[in-house]
Amino acid sequence: MREGPAWTRGPERDFEIVTLPERDCDLLRDLLIADRAQTVVEVGLAYGSSALAIAEALLVVASPQPRHIVIDPFQQQAFSDVGWNLLRSAGADSITSLLTVPSSVALPQLLTDGVLADAAFVDGSHRFHEVVVDLYFLRKIVRPGGLIVLDDDWTPSVRAAVRYYERNLGWAEVPGAFDSGTHRFIGDDPAGETVPRCRAMRLPDPSFEPPFEQFQPF
């Protein structure tokens, strides 16, 4: 965070804008440690700050087989592998695998392979329909009672997608998880409400599928 990455893409300030800030990384790490997470799926790698935080959490928990699965189809072509090289330089590649295909392809394959995760961190596409798809598969991959943490909850598209799962599938916000982290105006509107950049959601335990007649508008 002090020195910046070895390489950045344009435009200017891309690292500052894109990467998860240090304080939010610390909160993400601490949340995963408190949950004793052993397997974490991450959507979006970019410059790798959140991936380092997740790797640190997994190493602190010290399970026999820590596993960090990162999905980023743009890591090589858009980010020149800067995030992956950072993980490798930290030695975190020993517990981390990188899938360089879209999350809409990778997540169904993880589900087919029987991967069961304790938590997920989502910072991929912010298009509403793609966030919905990511969360659809992650709720089947992350164990009941597990965590799904989202970056950029200040964007209306991400907030709307989370709202669907909250109202219809019993997801519950983890109170105060990122209150001391970075805050942003909703929709980048200075006249609007400020909210934490990241949001942690707890999946229901047991999991359930609601009857279609009970759909709640969101």
N, C-alpha and C positions, 0 to 999 in steps of 0.2 A: 504493500500500500504506500509506503514511503517513496520507493524508487520507481514504481510503475513497472509494467511488463517490458520484456525485451523487444517487443514489436507491437504496434497498434495499427489498426486499419483506419482509413479516413471515415468520417470527417474528424476535425480537431475535437478533442475532449471525448472521443469515443469511449476510452477506458473509464473515465470518470462517470459517464452517463450509463454505460452498459453494466459494469461490474457491480456485484453486490457489495455495499459499503462494509468496512471493517466491523463496525458495531453490530450490524445485522448478521454478519458471519459469526460473530461470537455468540449471539443469541440463538442462532440456528444450531451451532455446535452444542451449546449447553442444553438446549431442548432435546436433542437427540441423545445426549449422554444421560439426561434425567429419565428418558424413556427406555434406556438400555438397548438402543437400536443395534441390530447386528447385520441387517441387510437393508440397504437404501438404494432406491432408484432415483436418478436425477435426470430431468429433461432440460437440456441446454447446458453447454459447458463454457463457451466464449473464452474469457480470460482466466477462468479457473478459480476465482476466489471462493465461491460457495463450495466447489468441489474439495478444496483444501480444508474447509471447515468441516465438511462431512467426513472426510478421511480422518481428520484429527479425532472427531467424535468416535468413530469406529475403533480407532487404535486405543483410545482411553477406555472404552467399554471392554476391550480385550476379550472378545468372544473367540472360541477356537477357530471359527471360519468366518471372519468379517468379509462382507461383500458389498462393493459399491459399483453399481451399473450406471454408466453415463451414456446418454443418447444425444448425439449432436451431428446432424448431417452436414453442417457447415463448418466444422472445426478446421478441416484442412483448407478448403477452398476460400473461406471467408476470413478465417482467423489464423491462417498459416501455422496451425497446430500449437499456438502459443500456450493455450490452456493445458493441453495434454503434455507438452514438454515441461510445464511447471510442475504438474503432478509427478512426472517421471523424475525430475530433479529432486523432488522431496521424498522419493522412494515410495510414493503412494500407488504407483502402478502395480505393485505386488498384490494389492487388494482391489484394484479397480480395473474394470473392462470398459472399453469405449465402443459403442455401436454407432457407426457413421451412416445411418439410414434415418428417414423421418420417423418421428415418434409414432405416427399412425401405422407404421409397418413394424417397428421394433416392439411396441407394447403388446400387440396381439401375439407376437412370437414368444415373448416372455411368458404370457399367460398360457400359451400352448405348451411351453416347456415346463410348466408347473412351478415357476418362480414364486416364492412367497416372501414378501418384503415386510419390514416393520414400519417403514416410513418412505416418503417420497418428497422430493423438492422439485417444483415445477417452475421453470423459467424458460419456456420454449416460445412457440408462436403465441401472440396475444390476440389473434383473431378469435372471435367468440366461438365459432363452430369447431375450431381446432382445440381450443381449451376444453370444450365440452367432451371431445373425443378423448383427449388425454385423461381427463378425470374419469370418464366412463371405464376405461381399461384399468386405471390405477386403483379404483375402488375394488376391482376383482383381484388385483395383484397384492395390494397392501392388506395385511391381516385385519380381521375385525378388531376394533379398538385401537388400530394403528393411526399414524399421523400422515397427513398430506399438507405440506407447507407450500404456499404460493408466493412468488415474488410479484411485484407490481400490482398489488391489489387495489391501487388507486386508479387503475384504468377501468373505465366502465365495462369493457368487454369481459375482463377477468372477473370483476365483481358480479356481473350478471350470471356468468357461468357458475360461480360458486354458490350464488343465491339459489339456483335451481336445486343443487344437491343438498343444500341446507334445508330448504323447505319441503323437498319431496323424498329425500333419502336419509334424513336423520343425522346429517353431519352437524357437528357442534364446534363452534369456535373455542379454541383454548384461551381462556381469559388472560389478558395481559401479557401474552407470550412475546410480543414485539412492541409493547407500549414505549419502551425506552430506546427503541431503534429509530431509524430514519422515518420521517413523516413527509407525506406529499399531499397536495390538494387533489381532490377527486377530479379526474378529467383535466388536470393541470389548470383548473379555473381558480384564480386567486380569490374569487368571491365565494368559492365553495368550501365544503368541510375538509379539514385535514385528517388523514388517517395514516396508520402505520403502513410503510411500504410493503411489508410482508405480513402474511396472515396464516396462522396454523389452525387446521381443522382436524378434529378427532372423529374417526369413523365409528359408527354404532357397533355395539357388540351385544347380541349377535347381529350379523348383517341381515338385511331383509329386502324383499322386492315388494313395493306397494301395489295394490290393485290399480289398474289404469283409471278406474272411476274416481279415485281419490287424488287426482292431479291437483296440485296447488299452484296457481299462477305465481310467477316470480318477477 
